[in-house]
Amino acid sequence: MSKIMSAPTLHHFSSLFTLFIVLLHHSNADVGTASRYSPPYLPSGCYGTEATQFPSSNLFAAAGDGIWDNGAACGRQYLVRCISAEQPRTCIPDQSIQIKIVDYAATAVSPASAGGTTMVLSDKAFGTIANMSATLINIELQQV
Ligand SMILES: *[C@@H]1O[C@H](CO)[C@@H](O)[C@H](O)[C@H]1NC(C)=O
């Protein structure tokens, strides 16, 4: 006679699985797109010409319409990582960055490398998670 899983064990597994799915959905991670922009970065849509607005890491971004939130996005911080891009191996594996929103993509002084993205990353931010020769990447973002 072959040994099969007892009903309680199966039930236990499916409960754990359900819990896992629920936790995943509550992580607040979202997917979107990112382009990049280069200097000049000032004046910005959030803080004008204030020189202290940029984090010392130089990891910052301009918010696209999807997250601009009528200006409430200013100062918000996001964990961002590159998921994929049109060109294979564009994403730098296992790299995630924490960026600060300092600008509004639609009114930024410098043009974005691609239009309509969730956010426009500073050169430093983009280059930390992806190959700089790319103009558009798919990202996972999570507000922190
Ligand atoms: C970045 O992408 C370009 C163009 O696809 C490629 O030639 C270059 O080798 C890539 N650089 C790295 C470090 O993968």
The ligand as an SDF file (V2000), in Angstrom:
LIG
                    3D

 14 14  0  0  0  0  0  0  0  0999 V2000
   25.2450   47.9890  -22.1680 C   0  0  0  0  0  0  0  0  0  0  0  0
   24.4680   47.9030  -23.3350 O   0  0  0  0  0  0  0  0  0  0  0  0
   25.2250   48.1060  -24.5420 C   0  0  0  0  0  0  0  0  0  0  0  0
   24.2390   48.1600  -25.6870 C   0  0  0  0  0  0  0  0  0  0  0  0
   23.3200   47.1210  -25.6260 O   0  0  0  0  0  0  0  0  0  0  0  0
   26.2550   46.9980  -24.6590 C   0  0  0  0  0  0  0  0  0  0  0  0
   27.0380   47.1920  -25.8230 O   0  0  0  0  0  0  0  0  0  0  0  0
   27.1670   47.0070  -23.4380 C   0  0  0  0  0  0  0  0  0  0  0  0
   28.0370   45.9090  -23.4920 O   0  0  0  0  0  0  0  0  0  0  0  0
   26.3370   46.9320  -22.1620 C   0  0  0  0  0  0  0  0  0  0  0  0
   27.2030   47.1050  -21.0100 N   0  0  0  0  0  0  0  0  0  0  0  0
   27.2700   46.2190  -20.0220 C   0  0  0  0  0  0  0  0  0  0  0  0
   28.1900   46.5520  -18.9030 C   0  0  0  0  0  0  0  0  0  0  0  0
   26.6090   45.1880  -20.0180 O   0  0  0  0  0  0  0  0  0  0  0  0
  1  2  1  0
  1 10  1  0
  2  3  1  0
  3  4  1  0
  3  6  1  0
  4  5  1  0
  6  7  1  0
  6  8  1  0
  8  9  1  0
  8 10  1  0
 10 11  1  0
 11 12  1  0
 12 13  1  0
 12 14  2  0
M  END
$$$$
